[in-house]
Amino acid sequence: MSVPWPCAAASADGAQLLVSVIPNAKRIEAVGLHDGCLRVRLAAPALEGRANDALVAWLAGELKLTRRQVVLKQGASSRRKRLLIECPLAQLLAWLDGLGLPR
């Protein structure tokens, strides 16, 4: 099965999501794709892990999951991050489709 979103992939534990973040924005929102990643603006500074915490909390809320089900696997100090999301890939793809972003 080909995945229509380059930022999403199946994983043994659920799904993976590649994200490119823009910290210090006015609000948290997904704004499109950038270099194969979902581009997300975060209303938190890139200081002491606050942007990472905001990203995990926002994704968990958007996907109706607990924060424990969204794990930052790579990129804690980078703008480009890889997250493990403990949900079926189909749920993640449906959420991405619902954002109304161009692919």
Steps between C-alpha positions, in 0.01 A plus 500: 500500500643835401467776758369826350679717757883499486516604867314190625609137514395178665700380798506181704345691792252713300595786270789739454466867414776729376449860611681824425422757771500878510520609867379836639194524274178673603305173512546128449399383153603273216581713195609254230784277394868593498773267375290189563391612848177641637576865577355608836507845657534484880397769747790411728866593507775255412625523857532226763285258296191723501451475122531121516246481782262726309535286187432173684202648688353650182537179298353290780201733523448512124512120470290440816786312666674528834834680515659167584395369156700770318877460545776721364750245365748726323580870470458632855735792425423532129220656298452170319347233724386137474211397721363157577123509529330201657200488269421326171655663193148535357403726794802724442433517124133588560608784730749628241231485230267697728750785533426605143866554415643448150727197464 
